């Protein structure tokens, strides 16, 4: 169960620690700089297990499980909504060991071949494959907001981010001053702002949204 890594003007996963960016989102202290991202998850198969479990009403609410079905999709804010994939149904045959560089090749008649270079590793029928696509889009209120992001106008600095987090931790009584060890500050930030949902029974699967 997790939330995705968000993005802020001047702060992204390409340049800054992912744990910090996630904590920034959950702190709510940097919303004026956040770049909202819509995530669309689509499925092109039917399978047993592997439901998308998510918390549409926040971490205090009940989880919902969307059953994987052919030609369905969900659109949500995965930077904010906790979500994860439930366990996929097991098979008797062991799964071939996957290594970097291997590729799936379609060979016709619903059959796919897993190859390591020219070497055939395994063959799969379409119904044996779990195939989903995750698509993300930046969302802007207007052209001016997009221009500030694109031109790096009003970007956040690391000094500002750490300073605002530290001030809030002091206000909350978590810390009296900046610790001498960075590790202590890191743990305080994570423990204070990134609050995972408690385990609850999953409610009945949501109605699938037909794609296209």
BELBEL-V596061 format. One record per residue. N is the residue number from 1. PHI is phi in radians with two decimals (* if undefined). PSI is psi in whole degrees, -180 to 180 (NA if undefined). OMEGA is omega in whole degrees, -180 to 180 (none if undefined). Layout:
N:PHI:PSI:OMEGA / N:PHI:PSI:OMEGA
//
This chain:
1:*:132:-174 / 2:-2.84:171:164 / 3:-2.05:153:-179 / 4:-1.28:169:180 / 5:-1.42:118:-179 / 6:-1.39:-171:177 / 7:-2.48:142:176 / 8:-2.20:160:177 / 9:-1.09:117:-179 / 10:1.58:-9:-178 / 11:-2.29:118:178 / 12:-2.56:169:-179 / 13:-1.16:-16:179 / 14:-1.32:-22:-173 / 15:-2.21:-13:-174 / 16:-2.39:160:-178 / 17:-1.08:135:-177 / 18:-1.16:-38:-179 / 19:-1.06:-37:-179 / 20:-1.20:-42:-178 / 21:-1.15:-39:177 / 22:-1.11:-44:179 / 23:-1.12:-36:177 / 24:-1.03:-44:-180 / 25:-1.11:-47:-176 / 26:-1.28:-19:178 / 27:-1.27:-28:-178 / 28:1.29:10:-175 / 29:-1.55:-8:-172 / 30:-2.27:28:-175 / 31:-1.13:-27:179 / 32:-1.17:-17:-179 / 33:-1.93:-3:-175 / 34:-1.30:142:173 / 35:-1.77:103:-180 / 36:-1.07:138:-179 / 37:-2.19:124:175 / 38:-1.62:133:180 / 39:-2.02:125:174 / 40:-1.86:125:178 / 41:-1.99:122:-177 / 42:-2.16:150:-178 / 43:-2.15:144:-177 / 44:-2.24:35:-178 / 45:-2.82:170:169 / 46:-1.98:139:177 / 47:-2.68:162:177 / 48:-1.57:129:-178 / 49:1.38:-172:178 / 50:1.27:23:179 / 51:-1.09:152:172 / 52:-1.50:110:177 / 53:-1.64:131:-178 / 54:-2.63:166:-175 / 55:-2.03:83:-176 / 56:-1.14:-23:-179 / 57:-1.80:20:179 / 58:1.60:169:-176 / 59:-1.12:-17:178 / 60:-1.51:-13:-179 / 61:-1.51:-173:180 / 62:-1.55:145:176 / 63:-1.33:153:177 / 64:-2.16:143:178 / 65:-1.99:121:176 / 66:-1.66:115:-178 / 67:-1.24:134:-180 / 68:-1.21:123:178 / 69:-2.47:151:-180 / 70:-1.01:136:173 / 71:1.09:41:174 / 72:-2.16:163:-179 / 73:-2.73:158:172 / 74:-2.27:144:176 / 75:-2.10:123:-177 / 76:-2.71:169:178 / 77:-1.61:90:-177 / 78:-1.30:-9:174 / 79:-1.32:-19:-177 / 80:-1.97:-40:-175 / 81:-1.50:123:175 / 82:-1.16:138:-177 / 83:-2.74:165:178 / 84:-3.02:170:-179 / 85:-1.80:125:176 / 86:-1.20:166:-176 / 87:-1.07:133:177 / 88:-1.43:142:-178 / 89:-1.02:137:-179 / 90:-1.43:157:174 / 91:-2.06:163:180 / 92:-1.21:-43:-178 / 93:-1.28:137:178 / 94:-1.19:150:178 / 95:-1.37:135:179 / 96:-1.07:143:-180 / 97:-1.20:125:-179 / 98:-1.64:137:-179 / 99:-2.24:155:177 / 100:-0.97:138:179 / 101:1.68:-15:177 / 102:-1.21:150:-178 / 103:-2.37:147:172 / 104:-1.64:132:-179 / 105:-2.15:130:176 / 106:-1.40:129:-176 / 107:-2.06:11:177 / 108:1.67:161:177 / 109:1.01:36:177 / 110:1.26:15:-176 / 111:-1.89:141:178 / 112:-2.17:140:180 / 113:-2.00:130:174 / 114:-1.61:122:-176 / 115:-2.16:144:171 / 116:-1.91:93:-170 / 117:1.22:-121:177 / 118:-1.65:-7:-177 / 119:-1.47:128:177 / 120:-1.40:125:-179 / 121:-1.67:-43:-178 / 122:-2.88:166:177 / 123:-2.17:145:-179 / 124:-2.35:144:168 / 125:-1.48:158:-178 / 126:-0.96:-38:-178 / 127:-1.23:-11:178 / 128:-1.55:-7:-173 / 129:-1.84:136:174 / 130:-1.74:114:-173 / 131:-2.19:115:177 / 132:-2.37:156:-179 / 133:-2.21:130:176 / 134:-1.89:126:-176 / 135:-2.18:135:-177 / 136:-2.16:146:180 / 137:-2.41:133:172 / 138:-1.25:143:-179 / 139:-2.14:126:-180 / 140:-2.19:146:179 / 141:-1.18:-38:-178 / 142:-2.80:-179:-177 / 143:-1.16:-33:179 / 144:-1.11:-42:179 / 145:-1.15:-41:177 / 146:-1.09:-40:-179 / 147:-1.14:-39:178 / 148:-1.09:-39:178 / 149:-1.22:-46:-175 / 150:-1.18:-37:-177 / 151:-1.65:4:179 / 152:1.05:38:173 / 153:-1.42:136:178 / 154:1.05:42:177 / 155:-1.26:149:172 / 156:-1.31:150:172 / 157:-1.96:155:179 / 158:-1.09:-36:179 / 159:-1.08:-41:179 / 160:-1.16:-43:-178 / 161:-1.07:-51:-178 / 162:-1.12:-40:179 / 163:-1.09:-43:-180 / 164:-1.19:-41:177 / 165:-1.09:-44:-179 / 166:-1.12:-42:178 / 167:-1.06:-41:-180 / 168:-1.20:-39:177 / 169:-1.11:-37:176 / 170:-1.15:-43:180 / 171:-1.08:-36:179 / 172:-1.36:-11:-177 / 173:1.42:13:180 / 174:-1.32:-41:179 / 175:-2.30:148:176 / 176:-1.61:-28:-180 / 177:-2.78:171:178 / 178:-1.17:127:-179 / 179:-1.16:155:177 / 180:-1.19:-32:-180 / 181:-1.72:129:178 / 182:-1.07:-33:-179 / 183:-1.02:-39:-180 / 184:-1.14:-41:178 / 185:-1.16:-42:179 / 186:-1.03:-48:-179 / 187:-1.12:-37:179 / 188:-1.14:-41:179 / 189:-1.12:-48:-178 / 190:-1.11:-48:-176 / 191:-1.16:-30:-177 / 192:-1.40:-41:-169 / 193:-1.82:-32:-176 / 194:-1.67:92:-176 / 195:-1.85:111:-178 / 196:-1.39:153:177 / 197:-1.14:150:172 / 198:-1.36:153:-179 / 199:-1.17:128:177 / 200:-2.44:154:174 / 201:-1.05:141:179 / 202:-1.37:133:180 / 203:-1.33:175:-177 / 204:-0.97:145:-179 / 205:-0.96:143:178 / 206:-1.29:160:178 / 207:-1.22:130:-180 / 208:-1.16:148:176 / 209:-1.78:118:-176 / 210:-1.20:133:177 / 211:-1.47:143:176 / 212:1.18:NA:none
//
